[in-house]
Amino acid sequence: MHGTAVSLDGRGVLLIGPSGCGKSDLGLRLVDAGARLIADDAVRILPCDAPQRGRCLMTALSGGNGRMMVRDIGVIRLAADQLADTACPLCLVVDLKESRGIDSGFARLGAWSALPDRKVPLISLPAFDLTSVRKLHLALERWGH
């Protein structure tokens, strides 16, 4: 799946949106704030695992772990302590928008079309907003259990 995935205290967040919308940028800011990178650009969604409370698991495709494409810089490799070491349960999906002109209210909980039979909390955020990292943490606390 096209996106960037990070782990925040063992809870997986999937950043999605059109090319150039800021997925890697927000992912890098989250890693700088203590998250661990699962995958950038290509995320593998594994079948739901009952021990993880019926949540789908996210992991990197082989060969992509630890690398991020940073606009204007190129591909970088993150340090080992910035990487998730295991698959992580998908707890929140963040649909990134390019501008502040979106309805920035949290979307209602609902099924995400790419994952039938699973309800995943979904919010929309402007990727480059200064408060997006904090808002993502708040959404994860509220809905990402």
N, CA, C and O atoms as CSV, one atom per row, in Angstrom:
chain,resi,resn,atom,element,x,y,z
A,1,MET,N,N,0.850,-1.166,0.000
A,1,MET,CA,C,0.000,0.000,0.000
A,1,MET,C,C,0.898,1.232,0.000
A,1,MET,O,O,1.930,1.252,0.672
A,2,HIS,N,N,0.512,2.252,-0.747
A,2,HIS,CA,C,1.283,3.490,-0.807
A,2,HIS,C,C,0.997,4.321,0.435
A,2,HIS,O,O,-0.153,4.674,0.697
A,3,GLY,N,N,2.034,4.632,1.197
A,3,GLY,CA,C,1.877,5.429,2.404
A,3,GLY,C,C,3.125,5.363,3.258
A,3,GLY,O,O,4.124,4.751,2.882
A,4,THR,N,N,3.052,5.999,4.405
A,4,THR,CA,C,4.128,5.966,5.394
A,4,THR,C,C,3.527,5.461,6.693
A,4,THR,O,O,2.456,5.908,7.103
A,5,ALA,N,N,4.215,4.529,7.340
A,5,ALA,CA,C,3.705,3.942,8.581
A,5,ALA,C,C,4.715,4.143,9.701
A,5,ALA,O,O,5.915,3.933,9.525
A,6,VAL,N,N,4.204,4.554,10.856
A,6,VAL,CA,C,5.033,4.725,12.047
A,6,VAL,C,C,4.353,4.045,13.228
A,6,VAL,O,O,3.148,3.792,13.220
A,7,SER,N,N,5.158,3.759,14.239
A,7,SER,CA,C,4.662,3.180,15.480
A,7,SER,C,C,4.847,4.196,16.596
A,7,SER,O,O,5.941,4.720,16.803
A,8,LEU,N,N,3.765,4.465,17.310
A,8,LEU,CA,C,3.797,5.352,18.474
A,8,LEU,C,C,3.398,4.518,19.680
A,8,LEU,O,O,2.228,4.172,19.840
A,9,ASP,N,N,4.357,4.197,20.518
A,9,ASP,CA,C,4.103,3.366,21.698
A,9,ASP,C,C,3.425,2.052,21.332
A,9,ASP,O,O,2.511,1.608,22.027
A,10,GLY,N,N,3.869,1.430,20.247
A,10,GLY,CA,C,3.334,0.146,19.827
A,10,GLY,C,C,2.039,0.206,19.048
A,10,GLY,O,O,1.486,-0.837,18.698
A,11,ARG,N,N,1.538,1.397,18.766
A,11,ARG,CA,C,0.307,1.559,17.985
A,11,ARG,C,C,0.665,2.123,16.619
A,11,ARG,O,O,1.340,3.148,16.517
A,12,GLY,N,N,0.209,1.448,15.573
A,12,GLY,CA,C,0.565,1.831,14.221
A,12,GLY,C,C,-0.321,2.919,13.650
A,12,GLY,O,O,-1.541,2.901,13.806
A,13,VAL,N,N,0.323,3.869,12.982
A,13,VAL,CA,C,-0.363,4.963,12.295
A,13,VAL,C,C,0.037,4.892,10.829
A,13,VAL,O,O,1.223,4.850,10.504
A,14,LEU,N,N,-0.954,4.879,9.948
A,14,LEU,CA,C,-0.720,4.856,8.510
A,14,LEU,C,C,-1.070,6.215,7.931
A,14,LEU,O,O,-2.209,6.668,8.041
A,15,LEU,N,N,-0.088,6.867,7.312
A,15,LEU,CA,C,-0.277,8.160,6.662
A,15,LEU,C,C,-0.510,7.907,5.181
A,15,LEU,O,O,0.320,7.295,4.510
A,16,ILE,N,N,-1.652,8.385,4.671
A,16,ILE,CA,C,-1.981,8.194,3.260
A,16,ILE,C,C,-2.289,9.546,2.627
A,16,ILE,O,O,-2.500,10.536,3.327
A,17,GLY,N,N,-2.313,9.575,1.314
A,17,GLY,CA,C,-2.639,10.788,0.590
A,17,GLY,C,C,-1.927,10.781,-0.752
A,17,GLY,O,O,-1.119,9.896,-1.034
A,18,PRO,N,N,-2.235,11.780,-1.581
A,18,PRO,CA,C,-1.632,11.830,-2.912
A,18,PRO,C,C,-0.125,12.070,-2.855
A,18,PRO,O,O,0.402,12.539,-1.847
A,19,SER,N,N,0.544,11.748,-3.927
A,19,SER,CA,C,1.977,11.976,-4.021
A,19,SER,C,C,2.299,13.441,-3.765
A,19,SER,O,O,1.640,14.331,-4.302
A,20,GLY,N,N,3.309,13.687,-2.946
A,20,GLY,CA,C,3.737,15.049,-2.652
A,20,GLY,C,C,2.956,15.755,-1.569
A,20,GLY,O,O,3.181,16.941,-1.324
A,21,CYS,N,N,2.035,15.053,-0.906
A,21,CYS,CA,C,1.182,15.716,0.092
A,21,CYS,C,C,1.851,15.859,1.454
A,21,CYS,O,O,1.332,16.569,2.316
A,22,GLY,N,N,2.997,15.199,1.670
A,22,GLY,CA,C,3.703,15.360,2.934
A,22,GLY,C,C,3.748,14.138,3.827
A,22,GLY,O,O,4.014,14.264,5.022
A,23,LYS,N,N,3.495,12.947,3.277
A,23,LYS,CA,C,3.518,11.730,4.097
A,23,LYS,C,C,4.886,11.516,4.740
A,23,LYS,O,O,4.983,11.315,5.951
A,24,SER,N,N,5.932,11.559,3.936
A,24,SER,CA,C,7.281,11.353,4.472
A,24,SER,C,C,7.688,12.498,5.381
A,24,SER,O,O,8.361,12.274,6.387
A,25,ASP,N,N,7.297,13.713,5.052
A,25,ASP,CA,C,7.629,14.870,5.881
A,25,ASP,C,C,7.028,14.724,7.275
A,25,ASP,O,O,7.727,14.890,8.275
A,26,LEU,N,N,5.729,14.412,7.344
A,26,LEU,CA,C,5.092,14.230,8.647
A,26,LEU,C,C,5.668,13.004,9.352
A,26,LEU,O,O,5.868,13.023,10.566
A,27,GLY,N,N,5.934,11.940,8.597
A,27,GLY,CA,C,6.547,10.756,9.192
A,27,GLY,C,C,7.891,11.065,9.824
A,27,GLY,O,O,8.188,10.579,10.916
A,28,LEU,N,N,8.710,11.869,9.152
A,28,LEU,CA,C,10.011,12.251,9.695
A,28,LEU,C,C,9.856,13.101,10.953
A,28,LEU,O,O,10.611,12.931,11.910
A,29,ARG,N,N,8.881,14.014,10.961
A,29,ARG,CA,C,8.633,14.815,12.161
A,29,ARG,C,C,8.157,13.945,13.317
A,29,ARG,O,O,8.518,14.191,14.468
A,30,LEU,N,N,7.349,12.929,13.020
A,30,LEU,CA,C,6.905,12.008,14.069
A,30,LEU,C,C,8.080,11.204,14.629
A,30,LEU,O,O,8.176,11.003,15.840
A,31,VAL,N,N,8.976,10.744,13.747
A,31,VAL,CA,C,10.165,10.020,14.205
A,31,VAL,C,C,11.028,10.935,15.068
A,31,VAL,O,O,11.540,10.508,16.103
A,32,ASP,N,N,11.191,12.180,14.653
A,32,ASP,CA,C,11.958,13.135,15.462
A,32,ASP,C,C,11.321,13.347,16.834
A,32,ASP,O,O,12.007,13.695,17.796
A,33,ALA,N,N,9.993,13.134,16.919
A,33,ALA,CA,C,9.270,13.304,18.188
A,33,ALA,C,C,9.161,11.996,18.976
A,33,ALA,O,O,8.456,11.944,19.984
A,34,GLY,N,N,9.855,10.930,18.526
A,34,GLY,CA,C,9.884,9.696,19.294
A,34,GLY,C,C,9.200,8.494,18.676
A,34,GLY,O,O,9.298,7.393,19.218
A,35,ALA,N,N,8.507,8.668,17.555
A,35,ALA,CA,C,7.894,7.519,16.880
A,35,ALA,C,C,8.993,6.666,16.251
A,35,ALA,O,O,10.146,7.086,16.147
A,36,ARG,N,N,8.612,5.469,15.836
A,36,ARG,CA,C,9.541,4.583,15.130
A,36,ARG,C,C,8.978,4.307,13.741
A,36,ARG,O,O,7.789,4.032,13.586
A,37,LEU,N,N,9.834,4.382,12.749
A,37,LEU,CA,C,9.411,4.144,11.370
A,37,LEU,C,C,9.148,2.660,11.144
A,37,LEU,O,O,9.967,1.809,11.492
A,38,ILE,N,N,7.992,2.366,10.557
A,38,ILE,CA,C,7.687,1.013,10.103
A,38,ILE,C,C,8.071,0.905,8.634
A,38,ILE,O,O,8.805,-0.001,8.241
A,39,ALA,N,N,7.567,1.841,7.821
A,39,ALA,CA,C,7.852,1.822,6.382
A,39,ALA,C,C,7.542,3.179,5.781
A,39,ALA,O,O,6.669,3.905,6.255
A,40,ASP,N,N,8.274,3.506,4.729
A,40,ASP,CA,C,8.014,4.730,3.983
A,40,ASP,C,C,7.783,4.370,2.531
A,40,ASP,O,O,8.547,3.603,1.943
A,41,ASP,N,N,6.750,4.910,1.964
A,41,ASP,CA,C,6.376,4.770,0.557
A,41,ASP,C,C,5.621,3.477,0.266
A,41,ASP,O,O,4.614,3.506,-0.441
A,42,ALA,N,N,6.078,2.358,0.786
A,42,ALA,CA,C,5.408,1.087,0.523
A,42,ALA,C,C,5.220,0.337,1.844
A,42,ALA,O,O,6.189,-0.084,2.475
A,43,VAL,N,N,3.973,0.181,2.244
A,43,VAL,CA,C,3.628,-0.463,3.512
A,43,VAL,C,C,2.926,-1.777,3.210
A,43,VAL,O,O,2.028,-1.828,2.370
A,44,ARG,N,N,3.331,-2.828,3.887
A,44,ARG,CA,C,2.656,-4.117,3.724
A,44,ARG,C,C,1.646,-4.268,4.850
A,44,ARG,O,O,1.990,-4.150,6.026
A,45,ILE,N,N,0.392,-4.532,4.480
A,45,ILE,CA,C,-0.681,-4.774,5.446
A,45,ILE,C,C,-0.884,-6.282,5.523
A,45,ILE,O,O,-1.213,-6.925,4.526
A,46,LEU,N,N,-0.687,-6.836,6.706
A,46,LEU,CA,C,-0.826,-8.274,6.913
A,46,LEU,C,C,-2.226,-8.597,7.413
A,46,LEU,O,O,-2.903,-7.730,7.964
A,47,PRO,N,N,-2.663,-9.835,7.224
A,47,PRO,CA,C,-3.990,-10.222,7.712
A,47,PRO,C,C,-4.139,-9.944,9.204
A,47,PRO,O,O,-3.162,-9.892,9.951
A,48,CYS,N,N,-5.367,-9.772,9.601
A,48,CYS,CA,C,-5.653,-9.462,11.000
A,48,CYS,C,C,-5.193,-10.591,11.905
A,48,CYS,O,O,-5.289,-11.768,11.558
A,49,ASP,N,N,-4.693,-10.211,13.068
A,49,ASP,CA,C,-4.121,-11.147,14.021
A,49,ASP,C,C,-4.918,-11.070,15.319
A,49,ASP,O,O,-4.957,-10.019,15.959
A,50,ALA,N,N,-5.547,-12.161,15.708
A,50,ALA,CA,C,-6.392,-12.162,16.907
A,50,ALA,C,C,-5.675,-11.679,18.165
A,50,ALA,O,O,-6.279,-10.933,18.936
A,51,PRO,N,N,-4.414,-12.063,18.422
A,51,PRO,CA,C,-3.762,-11.551,19.626
A,51,PRO,C,C,-3.628,-10.028,19.630
A,51,PRO,O,O,-3.479,-9.428,20.695
A,52,GLN,N,N,-3.679,-9.406,18.475
A,52,GLN,CA,C,-3.606,-7.946,18.398
A,52,GLN,C,C,-5.014,-7.352,18.360
A,52,GLN,O,O,-5.239,-6.332,17.708
A,53,ARG,N,N,-5.945,-7.975,19.043
A,53,ARG,CA,C,-7.339,-7.530,19.151
A,53,ARG,C,C,-8.009,-7.402,17.779
A,53,ARG,O,O,-8.811,-6.497,17.550
A,54,GLY,N,N,-7.668,-8.317,16.877
A,54,GLY,CA,C,-8.317,-8.340,15.577
A,54,GLY,C,C,-7.870,-7.245,14.633
A,54,GLY,O,O,-8.560,-6.967,13.653
A,55,ARG,N,N,-6.748,-6.620,14.895
A,55,ARG,CA,C,-6.272,-5.531,14.036
A,55,ARG,C,C,-5.315,-6.068,12.983
A,55,ARG,O,O,-4.577,-7.026,13.215
A,56,CYS,N,N,-5.347,-5.433,11.834
A,56,CYS,CA,C,-4.374,-5.753,10.801
A,56,CYS,C,C,-3.007,-5.261,11.258
A,56,CYS,O,O,-2.901,-4.301,12.021
A,57,LEU,N,N,-1.977,-5.924,10.785
A,57,LEU,CA,C,-0.612,-5.560,11.149
A,57,LEU,C,C,0.074,-4.885,9.969
A,57,LEU,O,O,-0.198,-5.206,8.812
A,58,MET,N,N,0.966,-3.947,10.273
A,58,MET,CA,C,1.731,-3.257,9.232
A,58,MET,C,C,3.204,-3.590,9.394
A,58,MET,O,O,3.712,-3.716,10.508
A,59,THR,N,N,3.880,-3.729,8.262
A,59,THR,CA,C,5.315,-3.963,8.242
A,59,THR,C,C,5.879,-3.366,6.955
A,59,THR,O,O,5.127,-2.966,6.066
A,60,ALA,N,N,7.193,-3.311,6.865
A,60,ALA,CA,C,7.841,-2.813,5.651
A,60,ALA,C,C,7.936,-3.938,4.629
A,60,ALA,O,O,8.020,-5.113,4.989
A,61,LEU,N,N,7.923,-3.570,3.367
A,61,LEU,CA,C,8.252,-4.537,2.333
A,61,LEU,C,C,9.731,-4.870,2.479
A,61,LEU,O,O,10.506,-4.048,2.967
A,62,SER,N,N,10.124,-6.057,2.063
A,62,SER,CA,C,11.531,-6.433,2.212
A,62,SER,C,C,12.419,-5.468,1.430
A,62,SER,O,O,12.100,-5.076,0.308
A,63,GLY,N,N,13.523,-5.100,2.038
A,63,GLY,CA,C,14.477,-4.210,1.391
A,63,GLY,C,C,14.223,-2.732,1.600
A,63,GLY,O,O,15.099,-1.917,1.310
A,64,GLY,N,N,13.048,-2.359,2.095
A,64,GLY,CA,C,12.750,-0.945,2.252
A,64,GLY,C,C,12.892,-0.437,3.663
A,64,GLY,O,O,12.814,0.768,3.903
A,65,ASN,N,N,13.098,-1.337,4.598
A,65,ASN,CA,C,13.112,-0.949,6.005
A,65,ASN,C,C,14.264,0.005,6.317
A,65,ASN,O,O,15.419,-0.248,5.975
A,66,GLY,N,N,13.918,1.096,6.968
A,66,GLY,CA,C,14.938,2.024,7.421
A,66,GLY,C,C,15.250,3.163,6.489
A,66,GLY,O,O,16.046,4.038,6.829
A,67,ARG,N,N,14.646,3.175,5.327
A,67,ARG,CA,C,14.909,4.241,4.365
A,67,ARG,C,C,13.692,5.144,4.230
A,67,ARG,O,O,12.548,4.691,4.276
A,68,MET,N,N,13.967,6.436,4.061
A,68,MET,CA,C,12.904,7.414,3.807
A,68,MET,C,C,13.330,8.303,2.651
A,68,MET,O,O,14.500,8.662,2.520
A,69,MET,N,N,12.364,8.649,1.818
A,69,MET,CA,C,12.610,9.606,0.746
A,69,MET,C,C,12.250,10.986,1.275
A,69,MET,O,O,11.079,11.275,1.520
A,70,VAL,N,N,13.247,11.830,1.450
A,70,VAL,CA,C,13.040,13.173,1.976
A,70,VAL,C,C,13.151,14.155,0.819
A,70,VAL,O,O,14.202,14.275,0.189
A,71,ARG,N,N,12.062,14.852,0.549
A,71,ARG,CA,C,12.040,15.800,-0.564
A,71,ARG,C,C,13.167,16.823,-0.406
A,71,ARG,O,O,13.415,17.326,0.689
A,72,ASP,N,N,13.825,17.114,-1.489
A,72,ASP,CA,C,14.942,18.067,-1.580
A,72,ASP,C,C,16.243,17.541,-0.980
A,72,ASP,O,O,17.272,18.208,-1.088
A,73,ILE,N,N,16.228,16.369,-0.352
A,73,ILE,CA,C,17.436,15.786,0.233
A,73,ILE,C,C,17.783,14.470,-0.459
A,73,ILE,O,O,18.941,14.226,-0.798
A,74,GLY,N,N,16.781,13.631,-0.665
A,74,GLY,CA,C,16.981,12.313,-1.252
A,74,GLY,C,C,16.675,11.225,-0.245
A,74,GLY,O,O,16.027,11.467,0.772
A,75,VAL,N,N,17.143,10.032,-0.534
A,75,VAL,CA,C,16.885,8.883,0.334
A,75,VAL,C,C,17.852,8.934,1.514
A,75,VAL,O,O,19.061,9.088,1.342
A,76,ILE,N,N,17.295,8.801,2.709
A,76,ILE,CA,C,18.115,8.755,3.921
A,76,ILE,C,C,17.879,7.422,4.619
A,76,ILE,O,O,16.848,6.779,4.419
A,77,ARG,N,N,18.828,7.020,5.426
A,77,ARG,CA,C,18.677,5.812,6.249
A,77,ARG,C,C,18.606,6.252,7.703
A,77,ARG,O,O,19.471,6.977,8.194
A,78,LEU,N,N,17.556,5.798,8.380
A,78,LEU,CA,C,17.385,6.137,9.793
A,78,LEU,C,C,18.221,5.213,10.673
A,78,LEU,O,O,18.584,4.109,10.268
A,79,ALA,N,N,18.516,5.676,11.867
A,79,ALA,CA,C,19.260,4.872,12.839
A,79,ALA,C,C,18.395,3.711,13.323
A,79,ALA,O,O,17.166,3.784,13.292
A,80,ALA,N,N,19.043,2.653,13.765
A,80,ALA,CA,C,18.322,1.455,14.214
A,80,ALA,C,C,17.324,1.756,15.319
A,80,ALA,O,O,16.256,1.147,15.361
A,81,ASP,N,N,17.647,2.684,16.219
A,81,ASP,CA,C,16.727,2.987,17.317
A,81,ASP,C,C,15.542,3.844,16.880
A,81,ASP,O,O,14.675,4.158,17.695
A,82,GLN,N,N,15.494,4.223,15.608
A,82,GLN,CA,C,14.360,4.973,15.066
A,82,GLN,C,C,13.423,4.074,14.265
A,82,GLN,O,O,12.463,4.554,13.663
A,83,LEU,N,N,13.701,2.773,14.259
A,83,LEU,CA,C,12.927,1.826,13.464
A,83,LEU,C,C,12.111,0.901,14.352
A,83,LEU,O,O,12.567,0.484,15.417
A,84,ALA,N,N,10.898,0.583,13.905
A,84,ALA,CA,C,10.085,-0.425,14.589
A,84,ALA,C,C,10.715,-1.784,14.314
A,84,ALA,O,O,11.088,-2.073,13.177
A,85,ASP,N,N,10.839,-2.616,15.335
A,85,ASP,CA,C,11.510,-3.898,15.146
A,85,ASP,C,C,10.560,-5.054,14.867
A,85,ASP,O,O,11.012,-6.158,14.566
A,86,THR,N,N,9.262,-4.824,14.961
A,86,THR,CA,C,8.285,-5.871,14.669
A,86,THR,C,C,7.101,-5.259,13.928
A,86,THR,O,O,6.965,-4.039,13.843
A,87,ALA,N,N,6.251,-6.129,13.396
A,87,ALA,CA,C,5.006,-5.658,12.798
A,87,ALA,C,C,4.181,-4.969,13.874
A,87,ALA,O,O,4.261,-5.322,15.051
A,88,CYS,N,N,3.405,-4.004,13.473
A,88,CYS,CA,C,2.680,-3.177,14.437
A,88,CYS,C,C,1.195,-3.148,14.065
A,88,CYS,O,O,0.867,-3.051,12.883
A,89,PRO,N,N,0.293,-3.229,15.044
A,89,PRO,CA,C,-1.135,-3.186,14.731
A,89,PRO,C,C,-1.551,-1.817,14.199
A,89,PRO,O,O,-1.145,-0.781,14.725
A,90,LEU,N,N,-2.363,-1.833,13.153
A,90,LEU,CA,C,-2.880,-0.601,12.551
A,90,LEU,C,C,-3.985,-0.044,13.443
A,90,LEU,O,O,-5.039,-0.662,13.591
A,91,CYS,N,N,-3.743,1.122,14.035
A,91,CYS,CA,C,-4.684,1.717,14.984
A,91,CYS,C,C,-5.309,3.014,14.498
A,91,CYS,O,O,-6.357,3.412,15.005
A,92,LEU,N,N,-4.692,3.688,13.523
A,92,LEU,CA,C,-5.195,4.978,13.056
A,92,LEU,C,C,-4.720,5.211,11.631
A,92,LEU,O,O,-3.562,4.955,11.301
A,93,VAL,N,N,-5.624,5.699,10.792
A,93,VAL,CA,C,-5.283,6.098,9.425
A,93,VAL,C,C,-5.435,7.604,9.345
A,93,VAL,O,O,-6.449,8.157,9.771
A,94,VAL,N,N,-4.422,8.270,8.797
A,94,VAL,CA,C,-4.435,9.723,8.651
A,94,VAL,C,C,-4.369,10.043,7.166
A,94,VAL,O,O,-3.376,9.752,6.499
A,95,ASP,N,N,-5.437,10.645,6.658
A,95,ASP,CA,C,-5.507,11.061,5.256
A,95,ASP,C,C,-4.972,12.486,5.182
A,95,ASP,O,O,-5.605,13.417,5.679
A,96,LEU,N,N,-3.815,12.654,4.568
A,96,LEU,CA,C,-3.158,13.959,4.539
A,96,LEU,C,C,-3.637,14.801,3.369
A,96,LEU,O,O,-3.838,14.311,2.258
A,97,LYS,N,N,-3.809,16.059,3.650
A,97,LYS,CA,C,-4.224,17.037,2.650
A,97,LYS,C,C,-3.117,18.069,2.518
A,97,LYS,O,O,-2.344,18.282,3.453
A,98,GLU,N,N,-3.042,18.703,1.370
A,98,GLU,CA,C,-1.958,19.647,1.117
A,98,GLU,C,C,-2.177,21.014,1.735
A,98,GLU,O,O,-1.208,21.741,1.957
A,99,SER,N,N,-3.396,21.384,2.017
A,99,SER,CA,C,-3.624,22.753,2.480
A,99,SER,C,C,-4.502,22.774,3.720
A,99,SER,O,O,-5.076,21.761,4.121
A,100,ARG,N,N,-4.589,23.954,4.312
A,100,ARG,CA,C,-5.441,24.141,5.478
A,100,ARG,C,C,-6.909,24.263,5.077
A,100,ARG,O,O,-7.774,24.323,5.951
A,101,GLY,N,N,-7.209,24.301,3.804
A,101,GLY,CA,C,-8.571,24.499,3.349
A,101,GLY,C,C,-9.440,23.265,3.444
A,101,GLY,O,O,-10.444,23.159,2.740
A,102,ILE,N,N,-9.074,22.336,4.300
A,102,ILE,CA,C,-9.871,21.121,4.449
A,102,ILE,C,C,-10.732,21.241,5.687
A,102,ILE,O,O,-10.507,22.101,6.538
A,103,ASP,N,N,-11.711,20.378,5.776
A,103,ASP,CA,C,-12.484,20.277,7.012
A,103,ASP,C,C,-11.569,19.565,8.000
A,103,ASP,O,O,-11.430,18.343,7.953
A,104,SER,N,N,-10.950,20.323,8.891
A,104,SER,CA,C,-9.934,19.740,9.762
A,104,SER,C,C,-10.522,19.030,10.977
A,104,SER,O,O,-9.780,18.556,11.836
A,105,GLY,N,N,-11.838,18.954,11.053
A,105,GLY,CA,C,-12.434,18.193,12.144
A,105,GLY,C,C,-12.139,16.720,11.966
A,105,GLY,O,O,-11.972,16.244,10.844
A,106,PHE,N,N,-12.076,16.001,13.070
A,106,PHE,CA,C,-11.800,14.581,12.972
A,106,PHE,C,C,-12.953,13.883,12.265
A,106,PHE,O,O,-14.123,14.115,12.569
A,107,ALA,N,N,-12.600,13.030,11.321
A,107,ALA,CA,C,-13.613,12.261,10.611
A,107,ALA,C,C,-14.273,11.293,11.584
A,107,ALA,O,O,-13.682,10.902,12.591
A,108,ARG,N,N,-15.469,10.925,11.276
A,108,ARG,CA,C,-16.173,9.959,12.112
A,108,ARG,C,C,-15.548,8.586,11.926
A,108,ARG,O,O,-15.017,8.273,10.860
A,109,LEU,N,N,-15.617,7.774,12.965
A,109,LEU,CA,C,-15.114,6.414,12.848
A,109,LEU,C,C,-15.927,5.683,11.802
A,109,LEU,O,O,-17.138,5.879,11.702
A,110,GLY,N,N,-15.273,4.845,11.025
A,110,GLY,CA,C,-15.998,4.107,10.007
A,110,GLY,C,C,-15.080,3.132,9.307
A,110,GLY,O,O,-13.867,3.119,9.522
A,111,ALA,N,N,-15.682,2.323,8.471
A,111,ALA,CA,C,-14.902,1.351,7.726
A,111,ALA,C,C,-14.043,2.072,6.704
A,111,ALA,O,O,-14.473,3.041,6.078
A,112,TRP,N,N,-12.864,1.597,6.553
A,112,TRP,CA,C,-11.965,2.140,5.546
A,112,TRP,C,C,-12.037,1.213,4.359
A,112,TRP,O,O,-11.817,0.011,4.506
A,113,SER,N,N,-12.338,1.734,3.191
A,113,SER,CA,C,-12.679,0.909,2.038
A,113,SER,C,C,-11.596,-0.094,1.660
A,113,SER,O,O,-11.916,-1.164,1.143
A,114,ALA,N,N,-10.327,0.217,1.901
A,114,ALA,CA,C,-9.259,-0.713,1.537
A,114,ALA,C,C,-9.166,-1.890,2.504
A,114,ALA,O,O,-8.480,-2.873,2.223
A,115,LEU,N,N,-9.843,-1.795,3.627
A,115,LEU,CA,C,-9.820,-2.862,4.619
A,115,LEU,C,C,-11.247,-3.274,4.962
A,115,LEU,O,O,-11.752,-2.925,6.030
A,116,PRO,N,N,-11.895,-4.006,4.074
A,116,PRO,CA,C,-13.269,-4.408,4.362
A,116,PRO,C,C,-13.332,-5.266,5.624
A,116,PRO,O,O,-12.384,-5.977,5.957
A,117,ASP,N,N,-14.441,-5.189,6.303
A,117,ASP,CA,C,-14.693,-5.944,7.531
A,117,ASP,C,C,-13.892,-5.442,8.725
A,117,ASP,O,O,-13.903,-6.074,9.780
A,118,ARG,N,N,-13.211,-4.337,8.580
A,118,ARG,CA,C,-12.463,-3.755,9.694
A,118,ARG,C,C,-12.814,-2.288,9.810
A,118,ARG,O,O,-12.896,-1.580,8.806
A,119,LYS,N,N,-13.018,-1.839,11.014
A,119,LYS,CA,C,-13.249,-0.417,11.259
A,119,LYS,C,C,-11.957,0.159,11.813
A,119,LYS,O,O,-11.437,-0.303,12.829
A,120,VAL,N,N,-11.454,1.165,11.135
A,120,VAL,CA,C,-10.202,1.806,11.531
A,120,VAL,C,C,-10.476,3.291,11.683
A,120,VAL,O,O,-11.021,3.905,10.765
A,121,PRO,N,N,-10.118,3.885,12.805
A,121,PRO,CA,C,-10.302,5.332,12.952
A,121,PRO,C,C,-9.563,6.068,11.834
A,121,PRO,O,O,-8.415,5.757,11.516
A,122,LEU,N,N,-10.242,7.043,11.252
A,122,LEU,CA,C,-9.704,7.790,10.114
A,122,LEU,C,C,-9.872,9.276,10.368
A,122,LEU,O,O,-10.976,9.741,10.651
A,123,ILE,N,N,-8.771,10.031,10.266
A,123,ILE,CA,C,-8.843,11.483,10.377
A,123,ILE,C,C,-8.173,12.099,9.158
A,123,ILE,O,O,-7.387,11.446,8.472
A,124,SER,N,N,-8.490,13.353,8.896
A,124,SER,CA,C,-7.829,14.128,7.848
A,124,SER,C,C,-7.079,15.272,8.498
A,124,SER,O,O,-7.604,15.955,9.378
A,125,LEU,N,N,-5.841,15.476,8.056
A,125,LEU,CA,C,-5.015,16.558,8.586
A,125,LEU,C,C,-4.233,17.208,7.455
A,125,LEU,O,O,-3.908,16.549,6.468
A,126,PRO,N,N,-3.926,18.499,7.590
A,126,PRO,CA,C,-2.977,19.117,6.661
A,126,PRO,C,C,-1.565,18.707,7.089
A,126,PRO,O,O,-1.168,18.960,8.226
A,127,ALA,N,N,-0.814,18.085,6.201
A,127,ALA,CA,C,0.486,17.519,6.566
A,127,ALA,C,C,1.473,18.550,7.087
A,127,ALA,O,O,2.248,18.260,7.999
A,128,PHE,N,N,1.454,19.740,6.523
A,128,PHE,CA,C,2.496,20.714,6.842
A,128,PHE,C,C,2.097,21.700,7.931
A,128,PHE,O,O,2.831,22.650,8.204
A,129,ASP,N,N,0.950,21.486,8.552
A,129,ASP,CA,C,0.522,22.361,9.639
A,129,ASP,C,C,1.423,22.133,10.854
A,129,ASP,O,O,1.794,20.997,11.151
A,130,LEU,N,N,1.765,23.193,11.542
A,130,LEU,CA,C,2.659,23.085,12.699
A,130,LEU,C,C,2.091,22.215,13.815
A,130,LEU,O,O,2.850,21.641,14.596
A,131,THR,N,N,0.775,22.112,13.899
A,131,THR,CA,C,0.159,21.341,14.982
A,131,THR,C,C,-0.229,19.919,14.579
A,131,THR,O,O,-0.835,19.206,15.380
A,132,SER,N,N,0.100,19.489,13.369
A,132,SER,CA,C,-0.334,18.164,12.913
A,132,SER,C,C,0.224,17.025,13.755
A,132,SER,O,O,-0.479,16.045,13.999
A,133,VAL,N,N,1.474,17.132,14.204
A,133,VAL,CA,C,2.040,16.075,15.056
A,133,VAL,C,C,1.242,15.969,16.349
A,133,VAL,O,O,0.893,14.867,16.772
A,134,ARG,N,N,0.955,17.088,16.972
A,134,ARG,CA,C,0.183,17.086,18.228
A,134,ARG,C,C,-1.235,16.575,18.000
A,134,ARG,O,O,-1.741,15.781,18.794
A,135,LYS,N,N,-1.882,17.021,16.923
A,135,LYS,CA,C,-3.244,16.564,16.628
A,135,LYS,C,C,-3.274,15.062,16.389
A,135,LYS,O,O,-4.209,14.385,16.817
A,136,LEU,N,N,-2.265,14.537,15.712
A,136,LEU,CA,C,-2.204,13.103,15.470
A,136,LEU,C,C,-2.085,12.347,16.796
A,136,LEU,O,O,-2.751,11.329,16.989
A,137,HIS,N,N,-1.252,12.832,17.700
A,137,HIS,CA,C,-1.140,12.209,19.027
A,137,HIS,C,C,-2.481,12.240,19.766
A,137,HIS,O,O,-2.867,11.249,20.386
A,138,LEU,N,N,-3.188,13.365,19.704
A,138,LEU,CA,C,-4.491,13.474,20.369
A,138,LEU,C,C,-5.497,12.493,19.777
A,138,LEU,O,O,-6.246,11.851,20.514
A,139,ALA,N,N,-5.517,12.375,18.452
A,139,ALA,CA,C,-6.432,11.435,17.799
A,139,ALA,C,C,-6.104,9.998,18.181
A,139,ALA,O,O,-7.007,9.194,18.411
A,140,LEU,N,N,-4.830,9.676,18.248
A,140,LEU,CA,C,-4.427,8.322,18.623
A,140,LEU,C,C,-4.838,8.013,20.061
A,140,LEU,O,O,-5.269,6.900,20.361
A,141,GLU,N,N,-4.707,8.987,20.939
A,141,GLU,CA,C,-5.147,8.793,22.324
A,141,GLU,C,C,-6.662,8.600,22.410
A,141,GLU,O,O,-7.144,7.784,23.196
A,142,ARG,N,N,-7.393,9.337,21.618
A,142,ARG,CA,C,-8.852,9.265,21.676
A,142,ARG,C,C,-9.402,8.017,21.002
A,142,ARG,O,O,-10.283,7.355,21.552
A,143,TRP,N,N,-8.891,7.686,19.812
A,143,TRP,CA,C,-9.512,6.624,19.018
A,143,TRP,C,C,-8.618,5.432,18.713
A,143,TRP,O,O,-9.118,4.417,18.227
A,144,GLY,N,N,-7.338,5.510,18.973
A,144,GLY,CA,C,-6.425,4.460,18.525
A,144,GLY,C,C,-6.113,3.384,19.531
A,144,GLY,O,O,-4.961,2.967,19.654
A,145,HIS,N,N,-7.114,2.923,20.256
A,145,HIS,CA,C,-6.882,1.899,21.291
A,145,HIS,C,C,-6.875,0.517,20.699
A,145,HIS,O,O,-6.694,-0.463,21.422
